[in-house]
Amino acid sequence: MIMKLFLLCKRPKVERRVFFWAFLFPVCLCAQDLSDCPQIVFETDSGTIRIALYNETPQHRDNMLKLVREGFYDGVLFHRVIDRFMIQTGDAGSKNAQPGQLLGGSAEAYKIPAEICWPKYFHKKGAVAAAREGSDTNPEWKSSMSQFYIVTGRRFSDNMLDDAEERIFRDTHKAVNIPEELRQVYREVGGTPHLDTQYTVFGEVVEGLDVALRIQKAETDGNARPVTDIHIIRAYVGN
């Protein structure tokens, strides 16, 4: 199955709520101390992106460090790019892809157990999160071995955030109240709130967000693949 993320669409209001998410982790709007977090540098055709990997998601952190050290990401494409949403990469099959080839469904050796640390880590602009197969075939929401996305997103009004809560309920059957602290970020900075609680956010862009925002503007085909290939030329551990 091709690993896709789903755009927000307006849904009817849900009258009956089933479960409520507790505040499992402290929320802080200020810049977090990432000094102890390992960093990865991606040199791309469009510029350099540096990300920090959260220590609170150790399996995702260690897996990416392993893949980077093995050279896994060298030569892969950004194979799915959607303006005001996200840019996705990490499909091993994209390295030698033909023009127009549908990407995102390459076989993988393993998956990573979900490490969802919401609301501490959420889908703000610049967040780095793991792609995964859909809930129908992947009810435990295990992450892809290698595919991840960088959130570019957009700003959300309170009405749009209410719709995002309804979308999460429809997708998960768990009611979510987006905390005011997160709402402020989504209003002022932007992101993709309807993906919260369902995908593992395991890092964030610390340099080169402008590069990600530039990549999201690439001309794409009907499968959201850039018409002109955008490669990760080289990836390496940056600290």
C-alpha positions as CSV (number, residue, x, y, z in Angstrom):
1,M,0.0,0.0,0.0
2,I,1.2,3.5,-0.9
3,M,1.8,5.5,2.3
4,K,-0.3,8.7,2.1
5,L,-1.4,11.4,4.4
6,F,-4.8,12.9,4.0
7,L,-5.8,16.4,3.4
8,L,-8.3,18.2,5.6
9,C,-11.9,18.4,4.2
10,K,-14.9,20.0,5.9
11,R,-16.9,17.4,7.8
12,P,-20.3,17.6,9.5
13,K,-20.2,18.3,13.2
14,V,-20.1,15.3,15.5
15,E,-22.8,15.4,18.2
16,R,-21.7,12.5,20.3
17,R,-18.2,12.2,21.7
18,V,-16.7,8.9,22.8
19,F,-13.3,9.4,24.3
20,F,-11.2,12.3,25.4
21,W,-7.4,12.6,25.1
22,A,-5.7,13.5,28.4
23,F,-2.8,15.8,28.6
24,L,-0.2,13.1,28.6
25,F,2.8,15.4,28.1
26,P,3.5,19.0,29.1
27,V,3.0,21.6,26.3
28,C,5.3,24.5,25.8
29,L,5.0,27.0,23.0
30,C,8.5,28.5,23.4
31,A,11.4,27.0,21.5
32,Q,12.4,23.7,23.0
33,D,15.9,22.9,24.1
34,L,17.2,20.7,21.3
35,S,20.8,20.9,22.3
36,D,21.0,17.3,23.3
37,C,19.1,16.0,20.2
38,P,21.0,14.4,17.4
39,Q,20.7,16.3,14.1
40,I,20.6,15.1,10.5
41,V,21.5,17.2,7.5
42,F,19.9,16.6,4.1
43,E,21.6,18.1,1.1
44,T,18.9,18.4,-1.6
45,D,18.7,19.8,-5.2
46,S,16.8,22.7,-3.7
47,G,19.1,23.5,-0.7
48,T,20.0,22.1,2.7
49,I,17.6,21.0,5.4
50,R,18.8,20.3,9.0
51,I,16.5,18.4,11.4
52,A,16.7,17.6,15.1
53,L,15.5,14.2,16.3
54,Y,13.6,14.1,19.5
55,N,15.0,11.9,22.3
56,E,11.4,11.1,23.4
57,T,10.9,9.0,20.3
58,P,14.0,6.8,20.6
59,Q,13.1,4.1,18.2
60,H,12.4,6.6,15.4
61,R,15.5,8.6,16.3
62,D,17.8,5.5,16.3
63,N,16.3,4.1,13.2
64,M,16.9,7.3,11.2
65,L,20.5,7.6,12.5
66,K,21.1,4.0,11.4
67,L,19.7,4.6,7.9
68,V,21.6,7.8,7.4
69,R,24.9,6.2,8.5
70,E,24.2,3.4,6.0
71,G,23.7,5.9,3.2
72,F,20.0,4.9,2.7
73,Y,18.7,8.3,1.9
74,D,21.4,9.3,-0.5
75,G,19.7,9.6,-3.9
76,V,16.1,9.2,-2.9
77,L,13.4,11.6,-4.2
78,F,10.8,13.8,-2.6
79,H,8.2,11.7,-4.3
80,R,5.0,13.4,-2.9
81,V,4.7,17.2,-2.5
82,I,1.5,19.1,-1.7
83,D,1.5,22.8,-1.4
84,R,0.4,24.1,2.0
85,F,0.5,20.6,3.4
86,M,3.7,18.6,3.4
87,I,6.7,17.2,1.5
88,Q,7.3,13.4,1.7
89,T,10.5,11.4,1.0
90,G,12.2,8.1,1.9
91,D,10.9,5.6,-0.6
92,A,13.9,3.3,-1.5
93,G,12.3,2.6,-4.9
94,S,12.5,6.2,-5.9
95,K,16.3,6.2,-6.4
96,N,16.0,4.7,-9.9
97,A,12.4,5.7,-10.7
98,Q,11.3,6.4,-14.3
99,P,9.6,9.7,-15.1
100,G,6.0,9.6,-14.0
101,Q,6.3,6.3,-12.1
102,L,4.0,6.1,-9.1
103,L,6.1,6.0,-5.9
104,G,5.5,5.4,-2.2
105,G,4.7,1.7,-2.2
106,S,8.1,0.0,-2.1
107,A,8.4,-3.1,0.1
108,E,10.1,-2.5,3.5
109,A,11.9,-4.9,5.8
110,Y,10.2,-3.7,9.0
111,K,8.0,-1.1,10.6
112,I,8.5,1.0,13.7
113,P,6.1,0.9,16.7
114,A,4.2,4.2,17.1
115,E,5.7,6.7,19.5
116,I,3.1,9.4,19.5
117,C,3.9,12.1,22.1
118,W,0.9,14.4,21.6
119,P,0.3,17.1,22.6
120,K,4.0,17.8,23.4
121,Y,4.9,17.1,19.8
122,F,2.4,18.0,17.1
123,H,2.1,18.9,13.5
124,K,3.3,22.5,13.5
125,K,5.0,23.9,10.5
126,G,8.5,22.3,10.3
127,A,7.5,19.2,12.2
128,V,9.1,15.9,10.9
129,A,6.8,12.8,11.1
130,A,6.8,9.2,10.0
131,A,4.5,8.2,7.1
132,R,2.6,5.0,7.6
133,E,0.0,2.7,5.9
134,G,-3.6,3.3,6.5
135,S,-5.4,2.2,9.6
136,D,-7.4,-0.5,7.9
137,T,-4.2,-2.5,7.3
138,N,-2.2,-1.0,10.1
139,P,-4.4,-0.6,13.1
140,E,-1.4,-0.1,15.5
141,W,-0.3,2.9,13.4
142,K,3.2,1.5,13.0
143,S,5.5,3.8,11.1
144,S,7.2,3.3,7.8
145,M,10.8,2.0,8.0
146,S,12.1,5.0,6.1
147,Q,9.4,7.3,4.7
148,F,8.8,10.6,6.5
149,Y,7.3,14.0,5.8
150,I,8.1,17.6,6.7
151,V,5.0,19.7,7.5
152,T,4.7,22.9,5.5
153,G,1.0,23.4,6.3
154,R,-1.0,26.6,6.5
155,R,-2.5,28.9,9.2
156,F,-5.8,27.8,10.7
157,S,-8.7,29.8,12.0
158,D,-10.6,28.6,15.1
159,N,-13.4,27.3,12.9
160,M,-10.9,25.3,10.8
161,L,-9.4,23.9,14.0
162,D,-12.9,22.8,15.1
163,D,-13.2,21.0,11.8
164,A,-9.8,19.4,12.3
165,E,-11.0,18.1,15.7
166,E,-14.1,16.6,14.0
167,R,-11.8,15.0,11.3
168,I,-9.7,13.4,14.0
169,F,-12.8,12.0,15.6
170,R,-14.1,10.6,12.3
171,D,-10.7,9.0,11.7
172,T,-9.9,7.6,15.1
173,H,-13.3,7.5,17.0
174,K,-11.5,9.4,19.8
175,A,-12.5,13.0,20.5
176,V,-9.7,15.4,20.7
177,N,-9.7,18.9,22.1
178,I,-6.8,20.8,20.6
179,P,-5.3,22.7,23.6
180,E,-5.3,26.5,23.4
181,E,-1.5,26.5,23.3
182,L,-1.5,24.4,20.2
183,R,-4.3,26.4,18.7
184,Q,-2.2,29.5,19.0
185,V,0.6,27.9,17.1
186,Y,-1.7,26.7,14.4
187,R,-3.3,30.2,14.1
188,E,0.0,32.1,14.1
189,V,2.6,29.7,12.6
190,G,0.5,27.0,10.8
191,G,0.7,23.3,10.3
192,T,-1.5,20.3,9.7
193,P,-3.6,19.7,12.8
194,H,-5.9,17.0,11.5
195,L,-2.9,14.6,11.5
196,D,-2.3,15.0,15.2
197,T,-2.6,11.9,17.5
198,Q,-2.3,9.6,14.5
199,Y,1.3,9.9,13.2
200,T,4.6,9.9,15.1
201,V,6.2,13.3,15.1
202,F,9.8,12.6,15.8
203,G,11.7,15.7,15.0
204,E,11.6,19.2,13.6
205,V,13.4,21.4,11.1
206,V,16.0,23.6,12.8
207,E,17.6,25.1,9.6
208,G,16.4,25.2,6.0
209,L,12.6,25.5,6.5
210,D,12.7,27.9,3.6
211,V,14.0,25.0,1.4
212,A,11.1,22.8,2.4
213,L,8.7,25.6,1.7
214,R,10.3,26.0,-1.7
215,I,10.0,22.3,-2.5
216,Q,6.3,22.3,-1.7
217,K,5.8,24.8,-4.6
218,A,7.2,22.4,-7.2
219,E,5.1,21.6,-10.2
220,T,3.7,18.1,-9.7
221,D,1.9,15.4,-11.7
222,G,-1.5,13.8,-10.9
223,N,0.2,11.7,-8.1
224,A,1.7,14.8,-6.5
225,R,5.2,13.7,-7.6
226,P,7.4,16.7,-8.7
227,V,7.7,16.8,-12.5
228,T,11.3,17.7,-12.2
229,D,13.0,15.2,-9.7
230,I,14.1,16.7,-6.4
231,H,16.7,14.4,-4.8
232,I,18.3,14.1,-1.4
233,I,21.8,14.2,-2.7
234,R,23.4,13.3,0.6
235,A,22.4,12.8,4.2
236,Y,24.7,12.8,7.2
237,V,24.7,13.1,10.9
238,G,25.2,16.7,11.7
239,N,26.5,16.6,15.3
